[in-house]
Each structure stands twice: as C-alpha cells, then as structure tokens.
C-alpha cells in the first residue's frame, strides 16, 4: 500500500448542505482557489445535476483550478453522470463520484428497490461513467449500516467495471472507531479485487467521532483517502474536519507512518475564508483553527511554554498559518498593494472596475479603523461581490438612536429592485428596530432562527461580523454582513439573507 494519504475536500458539496451554508458561484471559486493553494488532492466542487447554479459552479472551478483533481457528485443514473461529465470537461484532472444507497433501510424505505436492482444500477452506472471519465469514485451510501455480504458483491462489481476509488461512508455518524476501522479492513480482505482501487472513508460527526473514525479507517482499515471539510462544515453535526485529520497525521507520523501533501501554513486562511463566506463561526476551542487553539491561560502552562515550547505545544502555531495574522495594509496603502493582497488571498475580481470599487471601499474602511487585517479585506470583498450581482435588496444608509429609558428608534434606506426605500421603526434595541424597519416594507414573513455577532479581529475597533439565519417555507438561508458598526452589519446581514430567500435557485439534497 502507498504511504501517501489523499485528502478529498467536500466543503463545496457536502459542507454546503449545512442549513444556510449555500454559496454563490464566485464564492465557491474563491474557496476552491484557497483549497488549491492548500494543495488539496481532490476538490469535490458540487453536484452538477442538482441545479443550473451548481453545474455552473462545477464548470467554473473545473476551468480555473489547475493543480487539484476536480470532482462532481452524481446519483447512479445516466442523466446525473452525463451532466457531471459535461461540467468537468475543462478540468486538468476530473473525477466523477457516483453513489447509491446499499443499506437495507435505505433500499427499502428510500429507494424502494431490491438489492439485486441496486447491484445492477450501481454496476451499469459505473460502466457508463467509466466511458466518460478515467477517474471514477463509487460510494455505497449508508455503507456502514449495509450488510457485509451484499456490500462486498456491490464493491467487487463496481471495481470490475472500472471504479478507481471505493468510498465507504458512515452517512449518519453511527460508527465508533475500532468497529469502523475493522469494517473497512473486512471489506478489503473479502473483496477479491480490492487491490485494484484506492479505499476511502467519509465520516459524519453526529456522535463527535468523525475524525477518530476516519483515522481508524486509515490505520486499521488501510484506507488511503479521507473525505473531509474545512472546519468540519456539513449537515447536522458536520463532517470530518480536514485540519484535524491533516495535523493528526503530520504530528503523529510516528504512529500513522503516512505522508500528506497539504501545505499546512494555509490552513488558518482557509478556515477563516470558509467561516466568513458561510457565516458559520469557528468555536474558540476548536482544534487547530480555534482562536484559543494555541492560547495558554494557566500560569504553569505559560511558564513551561516560555522555558521550552514543546512542554505544552505539540504543534507550532505558525505551521498552520497563525503567524499570518498580521496587519497587511493601512490608509496609506496604494491600489497595487491592495490588488496584490487580493491575489495572495485567492480573490479574483472580474474587471478593473470591480477592483476600483473594492479599493474605494477599502480606503473608506481604512479611514474608519487604523489597522486592516486579511479578514477585513475578505469581508469587504464579500460585501462588494454581493452588491455587484444585481441582488434584489441592497443596503444604502442607516441612522439609529438609543438611550437608557427611551425606546430605540432606527431609520434605514435600502434598495429593492433598484428602487430606493426608506423605513423607520422602534424596537427592543437598535438592531431590532433596524431589522423591523426593513421587514415592514419587505414583509418576507421569514422566521429568524439565528442571530450571531462575531468580532473579525481582536479589538473594539474591529469590524463586527453578523450572521442572520432565516427560515421560510422550508428553506433555510444565512446572510452575513460586516461593518465597524454592528447595527449596520446586522442590517446588511438581514438584507443578505433576504436576497437568498428571494433567489429561486433550488438544490437537490444528496448525501454521501
């Protein structure tokens, strides 16, 4: 077996299935560029057949990413597979990832198919896909809860038809490490042609064991690909966390004996980009990328680290990119320096006019706060990108008044369909008043299920980043807004969420 561990990132596909985490095409490309900079082996760019928007995102990424393999998910049917192949035409290296459920529960209740029908469809689908693409991955959905004998038959058949990677998902996060590792080992031992494919693991975090299960699948089971997401993003409790798997394998190479090609110095930048794009804040005590991951509060710990760093630190903060948290630009910085920093952050803008507009907003921000961080630039560009996409609603201006003993009042100006609207309302606080002033005119009727404020950097001068999650008619969307004034940031976030609700783009849920 090879000693190289393949890192398969599905942030843009499975990660996007988190309620409210949907991304625009340009946001997906920006993250894909950061994943390429991270040297991710395989980027699952989306599910091309699910919507025109996802097809276009996969196509855009396939045409722009040079170093990583670009993958599209597809159900085990000819239409999905053909659509994936079409989206991937421009890729340097393309992979089609097709799946069908194999557990008794899924086959009976969801697919309403017999095991023999599932076996036949899996076989035919891989055969069809192999004629369109040389690199084919097959996943038996809910594989861990499948009957071993039947699963072995399916896997043997799809490898015979040309599947080059076999991925065994713990789709519902039911596994425990030792049992899952031995499950992968058993499959590899019992499938006669198992050596003709690379084995992969894809674990969900419902019981908090996605990383442990994935590593057990590698160490005990012999898997050589791990499917994961930045920050562990994903539906329900999330997926296996890329940063945790990578640093575990690198830090404990004495145990795992494996190499990974990831450039770890870009991990923190990738984490921040995904967090700011989706509005999913990283918890402070999150391993590797949390704000407290390398902080030492205990006097004994501080004393030890000062004397010898390795007394309490098994990784260096700078090795995962924490040293990159520097002031990069200020109010005297020129346009070329700003443009260069955008390139370093993986941000691509369509035209010089877009760069000029973003630079103007940067100078405006630099006049309001003396220190500009990478996170500020990413938030600014994200706002600029949303404003330039012809969104239904856009923020213009806001004024609000609040004092002790008086009911807060807000007046807001925003555009709807290009027409300027003025609104005013009282509220329990300035944020409540501002959002009510918007809702009075929009009348979305949406339920707010989350309101979250996060400081982008670590001072009171910092921009506030606000996430608003709205639910309406079964749809859940996130809106993100950033501004030094958190009331303004809140209004921007609310309008951002309303724009996503207004969008008619639909997605077909898929799970691997």
C-alpha positions in Angstrom: 0.0 0.0 0.0 1.1 3.6 -0.7 2.2 5.7 2.3 0.5 8.8 0.7 -2.8 9.8 2.2 -5.1 11.5 -0.3 -7.1 14.5 1.1 -10.5 14.8 -0.6 -12.2 18.1 0.3 -16.0 18.2 0.1 -16.6 21.7 1.7 -18.2 22.9 -1.6 -20.5 19.9 -1.8 -21.3 18.2 1.5 -20.2 21.2 3.5 -22.7 23.4 1.6 -25.5 21.1 2.7 -25.4 22.7 6.2 -28.7 24.7 6.5 -27.9 28.2 5.3 -24.4 27.5 4.1 -25.1 27.7 0.4 -22.5 29.7 -1.5 -22.6 31.7 -4.8 -20.6 30.6 -7.8 -17.9 33.2 -7.2 -17.6 32.4 -3.5 -17.2 28.7 -4.4 -14.4 29.6 -6.9 -12.7 31.7 -4.3 -12.7 28.9 -1.8 -11.6 26.4 -4.5 -8.6 28.6 -5.2 -7.7 28.6 -1.5 -8.0 24.8 -1.4 -5.7 24.6 -4.4 -3.2 26.8 -2.5 -3.6 24.4 0.4 -2.6 21.6 -2.0 -5.8 19.6 -1.5 -5.6 16.5 -3.7 -9.3 16.3 -4.7 -11.9 19.1 -4.6 -15.5 18.0 -4.8 -16.8 21.1 -6.4 -20.5 20.3 -6.2 -23.4 18.2 -7.5 -23.7 19.3 -11.2 -27.1 17.7 -11.8 -28.8 19.3 -8.8 -29.3 22.7 -10.3 -28.0 25.0 -13.1 -26.2 27.0 -10.4 -24.3 24.0 -9.2 -23.5 22.9 -12.7 -22.1 26.4 -13.5 -20.0 26.4 -10.2 -18.5 23.0 -11.0 -17.8 24.1 -14.6 -16.2 27.4 -13.4 -14.0 25.6 -10.9 -13.0 22.9 -13.4 -11.9 25.6 -15.9 -9.9 27.6 -13.4 -8.2 25.1 -11.0 -5.0 23.6 -12.4 -3.4 21.5 -9.6 -6.2 19.7 -7.8 -8.4 16.9 -9.2 -11.9 18.4 -9.6 -14.8 16.1 -8.8 -18.6 16.3 -9.2 -21.1 14.1 -7.3 -23.8 12.3 -9.2 -26.5 9.8 -8.4 -26.2 6.4 -10.0 -28.1 7.3 -13.2 -27.1 8.2 -16.7 -28.5 11.7 -16.6 -26.6 12.8 -13.5 -23.4 11.2 -14.7 -23.6 12.8 -18.1 -24.3 16.2 -16.5 -21.2 15.7 -14.2 -19.0 14.8 -17.2 -20.2 17.8 -19.1 -19.4 20.2 -16.2 -16.0 18.7 -15.8 -14.9 18.9 -19.4 -12.4 21.8 -18.8 -10.6 20.2 -15.9 -7.0 19.2 -16.0 -7.9 16.2 -13.9 -11.5 15.2 -13.5 -13.3 12.7 -11.3 -17.0 11.6 -11.3 -18.2 10.5 -7.9 -21.4 8.4 -8.2 -23.4 6.8 -5.3 -26.4 4.7 -4.5 -27.7 3.5 -1.1 -26.9 -0.1 -0.1 -28.3 -0.4 3.5 -31.5 -2.5 3.9 -33.2 0.6 5.5 -32.3 2.9 2.6 -33.0 0.4 -0.1 -36.5 -0.5 1.2 -37.7 2.9 2.6 -36.0 5.4 0.4 -35.2 3.8 -3.0 -37.9 1.2 -2.9 -35.6 -1.2 -4.7 -34.5 -4.7 -4.2 -30.8 -5.5 -3.5 -30.5 -7.0 -7.0 -31.8 -3.9 -8.6 -29.4 -1.7 -6.6 -26.5 -4.0 -7.6 -27.5 -3.7 -11.3 -27.9 0.0 -11.2 -24.6 0.5 -9.4 -22.8 -1.7 -12.0 -24.4 0.0 -15.0 -23.7 3.5 -13.7 -20.0 2.9 -13.1 -19.8 1.3 -16.6 -21.4 4.3 -18.1 -19.3 6.8 -16.1 -16.1 4.9 -17.0 -16.7 5.7 -20.7 -16.9 9.4 -19.9 -14.0 9.8 -17.4 -11.0 7.8 -16.4 -11.2 8.5 -12.7 -14.4 7.1 -11.1 -15.3 7.1 -7.4 -18.1 4.9 -6.1 -19.9 5.3 -2.8 -22.4 2.9 -1.3 -24.5 5.4 0.7 -25.1 4.4 4.3 -22.3 1.9 3.7 -21.5 1.3 7.3 -25.1 0.1 8.0 -25.1 -2.2 5.0 -24.9 -6.0 5.2 -21.3 -7.1 4.6 -22.0 -9.9 2.1 -24.1 -7.6 -0.1 -21.7 -4.7 0.1 -18.8 -7.0 -0.9 -20.8 -8.0 -4.0 -21.5 -4.4 -5.0 -18.0 -3.2 -4.4 -16.4 -6.2 -6.3 -18.8 -5.5 -9.3 -18.1 -1.7 -9.5 -14.3 -2.3 -9.3 -14.7 -4.8 -12.1 -16.5 -2.1 -14.1 -13.7 0.4 -13.6 -14.2 2.2 -10.3 -10.8 3.6 -9.2 -11.8 4.7 -5.7 -14.2 3.0 -3.3 -15.5 5.3 -0.6 -17.3 3.7 2.4 -19.5 6.4 4.1 -20.7 6.5 7.7 -23.5 8.6 6.4 -25.4 9.1 9.7 -22.4 9.2 12.0 -23.3 5.9 13.7 -19.8 4.3 13.7 -17.3 4.0 16.5 -13.6 3.9 15.7 -12.5 0.4 16.3 -15.6 -1.1 14.7 -15.4 1.2 11.7 -11.7 0.5 11.1 -12.3 -3.3 11.3 -15.3 -2.9 8.9 -13.1 -1.3 6.2 -10.4 -4.0 6.9 -13.0 -6.8 6.5 -14.3 -5.3 3.2 -10.8 -5.0 1.8 -10.0 -8.6 2.8 -13.2 -10.1 1.4 -13.4 -8.2 -1.9 -11.2 -10.2 -4.3 -10.2 -7.3 -6.5 -9.9 -4.8 -3.6 -6.3 -4.0 -4.6 -7.5 -2.5 -7.9 -8.9 0.6 -6.2 -8.0 3.1 -3.6 -10.2 2.9 -0.5 -11.7 6.0 1.1 -13.6 6.9 4.2 -16.3 9.6 4.6 -17.5 10.0 8.2 -20.2 12.3 9.7 -19.9 13.8 13.2 -23.2 13.0 14.8 -21.6 11.4 17.8 -18.5 13.6 17.7 -16.3 10.8 16.3 -15.9 11.7 12.6 -12.1 12.4 12.8 -11.5 9.4 15.1 -13.5 7.1 12.8 -11.7 8.4 9.7 -8.3 7.8 11.3 -9.3 4.3 12.4 -10.4 3.6 8.8 -6.9 4.7 7.7 -4.9 3.0 10.4 -6.9 -0.2 11.0 -8.7 -0.5 7.7 -6.0 0.6 5.3 -7.9 3.4 3.6 -5.7 5.9 1.7 -8.2 8.7 1.1 -10.1 10.7 3.7 -13.1 12.8 2.7 -13.4 15.9 4.9 -14.3 19.6 5.1 -12.8 22.8 6.3 -13.9 23.5 9.9 -15.8 20.2 9.8 -18.6 22.0 8.0 -21.5 19.9 7.0 -25.2 19.0 7.5 -26.4 18.1 11.0 -23.3 17.9 13.3 -20.9 18.2 10.3 -18.2 16.2 8.6 -14.7 15.0 9.4 -12.5 18.1 9.9 -9.7 18.5 7.3 -7.5 20.5 9.6 -7.7 17.9 12.4 -7.1 14.9 10.2 -4.1 16.5 8.5 -2.4 17.7 11.7 -3.1 14.4 13.4 -1.3 12.5 10.6 1.5 15.0 10.4 2.0 15.4 14.2 1.8 11.6 14.8 3.7 10.4 11.8 5.4 8.0 14.2 2.1 6.2 14.6 0.4 6.6 11.2 3.5 6.4 9.0 1.8 8.4 6.2 2.6 11.5 4.2 0.1 14.2 3.3 0.7 16.8 0.6 -1.2 19.6 2.3 0.6 22.9 2.8 -0.4 23.4 6.4 0.6 27.1 6.5 -2.6 27.9 4.6 -5.0 26.1 6.9 -6.0 29.1 9.1 -6.6 31.2 6.0 -8.8 28.5 4.5 -10.7 28.2 7.8 -11.3 32.0 8.0 -12.4 32.2 4.4 -15.0 29.4 4.8 -16.2 30.8 8.1 -16.7 34.3 6.7 -18.3 33.1 3.5 -20.8 30.8 5.1 -21.4 32.7 8.4 -20.6 29.6 10.4 -18.4 30.9 13.2 -15.5 28.7 14.4 -15.8 28.0 18.1 -12.8 29.4 20.1 -11.7 26.0 21.5 -11.9 24.2 18.0 -8.7 22.2 17.5 -6.1 23.7 15.2 -8.1 26.7 13.9 -10.0 27.9 17.0 -8.9 31.3 18.5 -7.8 29.5 21.7 -6.1 26.6 20.0 -2.6 27.9 20.9 -3.5 30.0 23.9 -2.2 29.3 27.4 -4.1 30.7 30.4 -2.7 28.5 33.2 0.4 30.0 34.9 2.1 26.6 35.0 1.5 26.2 31.2 2.7 29.7 30.4 5.9 29.1 32.5 6.5 25.8 30.7 6.0 27.2 27.2 8.4 30.1 27.9 11.1 27.7 29.1 10.6 25.0 26.4 7.8 25.3 23.9 7.2 21.6 23.5 6.3 21.2 27.1 2.7 22.1 26.2 2.6 22.6 22.4 2.7 19.6 20.1 2.3 21.8 17.0 3.7 25.3 16.2 1.0 27.9 15.6 2.9 29.3 12.6 2.9 25.9 11.0 -0.9 26.1 10.4 -0.9 29.8 9.5 -1.5 31.6 12.7 1.6 33.8 12.1 -0.2 35.2 9.0 -2.5 37.2 11.4 -0.6 40.5 10.7 -1.6 44.0 9.7 -1.2 43.9 6.0 -2.5 47.3 4.7 -3.3 50.7 6.0 -4.8 54.0 4.9 -1.6 55.0 3.0 -1.5 51.7 1.0 -1.9 52.1 -2.7 -4.1 50.3 -5.3 -1.3 48.0 -6.4 -0.6 46.8 -2.9 -4.3 46.2 -2.4 -4.5 44.3 -5.7 -1.5 42.2 -4.8 -3.0 41.3 -1.4 -6.3 40.2 -3.1 -4.3 37.8 -5.3 -2.5 36.4 -2.2 -5.8 35.9 -0.6 -7.1 34.0 -3.6 -9.6 36.7 -4.5 -10.2 37.1 -8.3 -12.2 40.1 -9.5 -13.8 40.2 -12.9 -12.7 43.6 -14.1 -10.6 46.7 -13.2 -13.9 48.4 -12.4 -14.6 45.8 -9.7 -11.1 46.2 -8.3 -11.5 50.0 -8.2 -14.8 49.7 -6.4 -13.4 47.3 -3.8 -10.3 49.6 -3.4 -12.6 52.6 -2.8 -14.4 50.7 -0.1 -11.0 49.7 1.4 -9.9 53.3 1.6 -13.2 54.2 3.2 -12.7 51.4 5.8 -9.1 52.5 6.4 -10.3 56.0 7.3 -12.6 54.4 10.0 -10.1 51.9 11.5 -6.3 52.2 11.6 -5.5 48.5 11.3 -6.7 46.5 8.3 -6.4 42.7 8.6 -6.9 40.0 6.0 -10.3 39.2 7.5 -11.4 42.8 6.9 -10.4 42.6 3.3 -12.3 39.3 2.8 -15.4 40.7 4.4 -15.1 43.8 2.3 -14.8 41.9 -0.9 -17.6 39.6 0.0 -19.9 42.7 0.5 -18.7 44.1 -2.8 -19.3 40.8 -4.6 -22.9 40.6 -3.3 -23.5 44.3 -4.2 -22.3 43.7 -7.8 -24.5 40.7 -8.5 -27.7 42.6 -9.1 -29.2 41.4 -5.8 -32.9 42.3 -5.1 -32.0 44.2 -1.9 -29.0 46.4 -1.1 -28.1 48.5 1.9 -27.7 52.3 1.5 -27.6 54.0 4.9 -28.9 53.8 8.5 -29.3 56.1 11.4 -30.5 55.0 14.9 -31.0 56.5 18.3 -30.9 54.7 21.7 -30.5 55.9 25.2 -31.3 54.5 28.7 -35.0 54.8 29.5 -36.0 55.5 25.9 -37.3 53.0 23.3 -34.6 52.7 20.5 -35.6 54.0 17.0 -34.0 53.4 13.6 -34.3 54.9 10.2 -32.9 52.9 7.2 -32.6 53.4 3.5 -32.2 50.4 1.2 -33.0 49.5 -2.4 -35.5 46.8 -3.6 -35.3 46.0 -7.2 -33.3 49.2 -7.8 -35.9 51.4 -6.2 -34.9 53.3 -3.0 -37.0 52.7 0.1 -37.0 54.5 3.4 -38.2 52.8 6.5 -38.4 53.6 10.2 -39.3 51.6 13.3 -39.0 51.3 17.1 -37.6 48.2 18.7 -36.3 46.5 21.8 -32.8 47.6 20.8 -31.2 49.4 17.8 -30.7 46.1 15.9 -34.3 45.0 16.5 -35.5 48.4 15.4 -33.4 48.4 12.2 -34.5 44.9 11.1 -38.1 45.7 11.8 -37.8 48.8 9.7 -36.7 46.6 6.8 -39.3 43.9 7.4 -42.2 46.4 7.4 -41.5 47.1 3.7 -40.3 43.6 2.6 -42.9 41.6 4.5 -41.0 38.3 4.0 -42.7 36.6 6.9 -39.5 34.7 7.5 -38.6 33.4 10.9 -35.2 34.3 12.3 -33.6 31.2 13.7 -30.2 32.6 14.4 -28.6 35.9 15.1 -24.8 35.9 15.8 -22.2 38.6 16.2 -18.5 37.9 15.9 -15.5 40.3 16.0 -13.4 39.9 12.9 -10.2 40.8 14.7 -9.4 41.3 18.3 -10.1 44.9 19.3 -13.1 47.2 19.9 -12.1 48.9 16.7 -12.7 45.7 14.8 -15.4 45.1 12.2 -18.3 43.2 13.6 -19.4 40.3 11.5 -23.1 39.4 11.9 -24.8 36.2 10.8 -28.6 36.1 10.4 -30.3 32.8 9.6 -33.8 32.9 8.2 -36.3 30.2 7.6 -39.3 30.4 5.2 -41.4 27.8 3.5 -38.9 25.0 4.3 -35.9 27.0 3.1 -33.1 27.9 5.5 -30.6 30.6 4.5 -27.7 32.5 6.0 -26.9 36.2 5.5 -23.6 37.7 6.5 -22.7 41.3 6.9 -19.6 43.1 8.2 -19.1 46.7 9.3 -17.4 48.5 12.2 -20.9 49.4 13.3 -22.6 46.2 14.3 -26.1 47.7 13.8 -25.2 48.4 10.1 -23.6 44.9 9.9 -26.9 43.5 11.2 -28.9 45.3 8.6 -26.5 44.1 5.8 -26.8 40.5 7.1 -30.6 40.7 7.1 -30.7 42.0 3.6 -28.2 39.4 2.5 -30.4 36.6 3.9 -33.5 38.2 2.2 -31.6 38.1 -1.1 -31.0 34.4 -0.7 -34.7 33.8 0.1 -35.6 35.8 -3.0 -33.4 33.7 -5.2 -35.3 30.9 -6.9 -32.3 28.6 -7.1 -33.2 25.1 -5.9 -30.9 22.3 -4.8 -31.4 18.6 -4.8 -30.2 17.2 -1.4 -27.6 14.4 -1.7 -25.6 12.7 0.9 -22.6 10.5 0.8 
